[in-house]
Amino acid sequence: MVRRYELTDGQWGLVKEALPENGRRGGQWRDHRTVLNGVLWALHTGAQWREVPDRCGP
């Protein structure tokens, strides 16, 4: 189920190729889709970063 303000599978398919791969040496990133959903949520609601839902990662 896609929640409000989150990327659908079709939208994710359009942007995922533009993002760097994860899994190389060094620090690992969070899942890009999760982070983008958090950014979109914060931009749409106008909330502060600390108010982003836990499902969007730390």
N, C-alpha and C positions, 0 to 999 in steps of 0.2 A: 504494500500500500504506500503510495506516495503522499506525503504530508504536504500541507500548504507551504509554499515558498521553497520546496525542494525540487531538484532536477528530476524530470522524468527520464526514463530509459532513452528515449529519442533525443532529448536535449543533451544528456550525458554523452551519447554517441557522437554528437557533433563537436564536443570540446575535449574529450579525453585524449585524443591524438596530439593535441597542442601542449600537453603537460609532460614534464620529464618523468622518466621511469623511476620507480622506487626499487631498492634492493641492491644498490651499488655500495661500495665501501663507504665507511663513515656513518654519520647519523642518518637514521631512517625517518622519513616523513610519515605523517598520518595519511590515511587514505584520502586522496584528492577529492573524491566526491563528497565525503563527509565534511571536509574543510570548506568546500565551495557552498554546500548547503548552509553551513553556519554563517558564512559571509553574506549570502543572499538573505538569510533570515535577519541578520543584524541591519543590513541596508534597508530592507523593506519596513521593518518595525521602528527603526530609529533608536533602538535600545542600545545600552552600553555593552561593550564586549563581555563584561563579567556576567551579563544577564543572558548570554547565549545558552540555549538548552544543553544539558549534558550529553545528549545524543550526538552533538556536533563535535565532541572531543574537547580536550583542555585548551 
